[in-house]
Amino acid sequence: MWRFSQIVAMTLLLAASSAQAESMTTAITYPQEAIAMKAGEGANTALSIEDARTTTSAGQTVDGNVLVTPTDITASLYDYMTRALTTAGYHVIPYTPQLASGVVIHIRAIEYSSSRHMLKSKVAVRVVLDAKENSSDTTRTYRIEVEDQFAFSPSSEDNSQMLGNGLAAAATAVLGDFSPAMAPTQTNTPAGR
């Protein structure tokens, strides 16, 4: 009986130690396809991205590891959106609050959730962005969720891709709304000239 209780105690100890969550910083891998948006035809626009989240933890993987987003999340999203704007024909210029064509984006949340059913894992990434154009008093909130299924557990590359897909989908929504308004600044000329 004593031997049996030792085996049970060791099994419980091993199960408890394996259930401890590890933190792992994950990269963000954005999809390669370009964001479809209205052609900029050389228009100037400015973009500012700020991380307004209260935590860098994105959630837990199926295996119980805590995903931590990298500290350069704003820089990576800025680069992705700048490439999309440049591809569409815009000139991205340094941001100042006085520019009518400037947009400020706040990252409010990046949430990763996962579950396992038999041999499949389901992963969902929810991203919340706020965007405000300098020429407007309105702040728009974008809540985007992307999902995918994986055999067994998703790899760290799969997790990076899922986070990138969520951020890219949110960026697409923001740029899709604001790109028509990103037009060259008009100079008013006096009547009669």
BELVEN-V100290 format. One record per residue. N is the residue number from 1. RES is the residue in three letters. SS is DSSP state (hx for helix, st for strand, lp for the rest). PSI is psi in whole degrees, -180 to 180 (NA if undefined). Layout:
BEGIN
n=N res=RES ss=SS psi=PSI
n=N res=RES ss=SS psi=PSI
END
This chain:
BEGIN
n=1 res=MET ss=lp psi=-42
n=2 res=TRP ss=hx psi=-41
n=3 res=ARG ss=hx psi=-43
n=4 res=PHE ss=hx psi=-43
n=5 res=SER ss=hx psi=-33
n=6 res=GLN ss=hx psi=-43
n=7 res=ILE ss=hx psi=-44
n=8 res=VAL ss=hx psi=-43
n=9 res=ALA ss=hx psi=-43
n=10 res=MET ss=hx psi=-40
n=11 res=THR ss=hx psi=-44
n=12 res=LEU ss=hx psi=-40
n=13 res=LEU ss=hx psi=-44
n=14 res=LEU ss=hx psi=-41
n=15 res=ALA ss=hx psi=-40
n=16 res=ALA ss=hx psi=-41
n=17 res=SER ss=hx psi=-32
n=18 res=SER ss=hx psi=-17
n=19 res=ALA ss=lp psi=-7
n=20 res=GLN ss=lp psi=131
n=21 res=ALA ss=lp psi=137
n=22 res=GLU ss=lp psi=145
n=23 res=SER ss=st psi=134
n=24 res=MET ss=st psi=124
n=25 res=THR ss=st psi=128
n=26 res=THR ss=st psi=145
n=27 res=ALA ss=lp psi=168
n=28 res=ILE ss=lp psi=123
n=29 res=THR ss=lp psi=114
n=30 res=TYR ss=lp psi=151
n=31 res=PRO ss=lp psi=156
n=32 res=GLN ss=lp psi=-23
n=33 res=GLU ss=lp psi=148
n=34 res=ALA ss=lp psi=153
n=35 res=ILE ss=lp psi=129
n=36 res=ALA ss=lp psi=124
n=37 res=MET ss=lp psi=167
n=38 res=LYS ss=lp psi=140
n=39 res=ALA ss=lp psi=137
n=40 res=GLY ss=lp psi=-22
n=41 res=GLU ss=lp psi=44
n=42 res=GLY ss=lp psi=6
n=43 res=ALA ss=lp psi=145
n=44 res=ASN ss=st psi=140
n=45 res=THR ss=st psi=153
n=46 res=ALA ss=st psi=147
n=47 res=LEU ss=st psi=134
n=48 res=SER ss=st psi=132
n=49 res=ILE ss=st psi=130
n=50 res=GLU ss=st psi=142
n=51 res=ASP ss=st psi=109
n=52 res=ALA ss=lp psi=15
n=53 res=ARG ss=lp psi=156
n=54 res=THR ss=lp psi=-13
n=55 res=THR ss=lp psi=153
n=56 res=THR ss=lp psi=-4
n=57 res=SER ss=st psi=131
n=58 res=ALA ss=st psi=-18
n=59 res=GLY ss=st psi=-168
n=60 res=GLN ss=st psi=144
n=61 res=THR ss=lp psi=173
n=62 res=VAL ss=lp psi=-34
n=63 res=ASP ss=lp psi=2
n=64 res=GLY ss=lp psi=3
n=65 res=ASN ss=lp psi=141
n=66 res=VAL ss=st psi=124
n=67 res=LEU ss=st psi=128
n=68 res=VAL ss=st psi=128
n=69 res=THR ss=st psi=151
n=70 res=PRO ss=lp psi=158
n=71 res=THR ss=lp psi=-20
n=72 res=ASP ss=lp psi=29
n=73 res=ILE ss=hx psi=-39
n=74 res=THR ss=hx psi=-39
n=75 res=ALA ss=hx psi=-41
n=76 res=SER ss=hx psi=-39
n=77 res=LEU ss=hx psi=-39
n=78 res=TYR ss=hx psi=-46
n=79 res=ASP ss=hx psi=-43
n=80 res=TYR ss=hx psi=-46
n=81 res=MET ss=hx psi=-35
n=82 res=THR ss=hx psi=-43
n=83 res=ARG ss=hx psi=-41
n=84 res=ALA ss=hx psi=-44
n=85 res=LEU ss=hx psi=-43
n=86 res=THR ss=hx psi=-42
n=87 res=THR ss=hx psi=-34
n=88 res=ALA ss=lp psi=-1
n=89 res=GLY ss=lp psi=8
n=90 res=TYR ss=lp psi=155
n=91 res=HIS ss=st psi=115
n=92 res=VAL ss=st psi=121
n=93 res=ILE ss=st psi=164
n=94 res=PRO ss=lp psi=140
n=95 res=TYR ss=lp psi=135
n=96 res=THR ss=lp psi=147
n=97 res=PRO ss=lp psi=-18
n=98 res=GLN ss=lp psi=-16
n=99 res=LEU ss=lp psi=128
n=100 res=ALA ss=lp psi=-30
n=101 res=SER ss=lp psi=14
n=102 res=GLY ss=st psi=146
n=103 res=VAL ss=st psi=131
n=104 res=VAL ss=st psi=128
n=105 res=ILE ss=st psi=129
n=106 res=HIS ss=st psi=128
n=107 res=ILE ss=st psi=111
n=108 res=ARG ss=st psi=-36
n=109 res=ALA ss=st psi=144
n=110 res=ILE ss=st psi=109
n=111 res=GLU ss=st psi=123
n=112 res=TYR ss=st psi=127
n=113 res=SER ss=st psi=149
n=114 res=SER ss=st psi=155
n=115 res=SER ss=st psi=155
n=116 res=ARG ss=st psi=134
n=117 res=HIS ss=st psi=111
n=118 res=MET ss=lp psi=-115
n=119 res=LEU ss=lp psi=5
n=120 res=LYS ss=st psi=145
n=121 res=SER ss=st psi=140
n=122 res=LYS ss=st psi=132
n=123 res=VAL ss=st psi=135
n=124 res=ALA ss=st psi=137
n=125 res=VAL ss=st psi=125
n=126 res=ARG ss=st psi=129
n=127 res=VAL ss=st psi=135
n=128 res=VAL ss=st psi=121
n=129 res=LEU ss=st psi=142
n=130 res=ASP ss=st psi=139
n=131 res=ALA ss=st psi=136
n=132 res=LYS ss=st psi=126
n=133 res=GLU ss=st psi=141
n=134 res=ASN ss=lp psi=-34
n=135 res=SER ss=lp psi=7
n=136 res=SER ss=lp psi=153
n=137 res=ASP ss=lp psi=-2
n=138 res=THR ss=lp psi=132
n=139 res=THR ss=st psi=127
n=140 res=ARG ss=st psi=138
n=141 res=THR ss=st psi=133
n=142 res=TYR ss=st psi=120
n=143 res=ARG ss=st psi=112
n=144 res=ILE ss=st psi=139
n=145 res=GLU ss=st psi=133
n=146 res=VAL ss=st psi=146
n=147 res=GLU ss=st psi=155
n=148 res=ASP ss=st psi=161
n=149 res=GLN ss=st psi=149
n=150 res=PHE ss=st psi=148
n=151 res=ALA ss=st psi=132
n=152 res=PHE ss=lp psi=-130
n=153 res=SER ss=lp psi=140
n=154 res=PRO ss=lp psi=145
n=155 res=SER ss=lp psi=173
n=156 res=SER ss=hx psi=-32
n=157 res=GLU ss=hx psi=-39
n=158 res=ASP ss=hx psi=-42
n=159 res=ASN ss=hx psi=-42
n=160 res=SER ss=hx psi=-42
n=161 res=GLN ss=hx psi=-40
n=162 res=MET ss=hx psi=-43
n=163 res=LEU ss=hx psi=-42
n=164 res=GLY ss=hx psi=-39
n=165 res=ASN ss=hx psi=-41
n=166 res=GLY ss=hx psi=-46
n=167 res=LEU ss=hx psi=-39
n=168 res=ALA ss=hx psi=-40
n=169 res=ALA ss=hx psi=-40
n=170 res=ALA ss=hx psi=-42
n=171 res=ALA ss=hx psi=-40
n=172 res=THR ss=hx psi=-43
n=173 res=ALA ss=hx psi=-44
n=174 res=VAL ss=hx psi=-52
n=175 res=LEU ss=hx psi=-31
n=176 res=GLY ss=hx psi=-34
n=177 res=ASP ss=hx psi=-40
n=178 res=PHE ss=hx psi=-20
n=179 res=SER ss=hx psi=-37
n=180 res=PRO ss=hx psi=-28
n=181 res=ALA ss=hx psi=-13
n=182 res=MET ss=lp psi=77
n=183 res=ALA ss=lp psi=162
n=184 res=PRO ss=lp psi=144
n=185 res=THR ss=lp psi=127
n=186 res=GLN ss=lp psi=137
n=187 res=THR ss=lp psi=124
n=188 res=ASN ss=lp psi=130
n=189 res=THR ss=lp psi=144
n=190 res=PRO ss=lp psi=147
n=191 res=ALA ss=lp psi=145
n=192 res=GLY ss=lp psi=-3
n=193 res=ARG ss=lp psi=NA
END
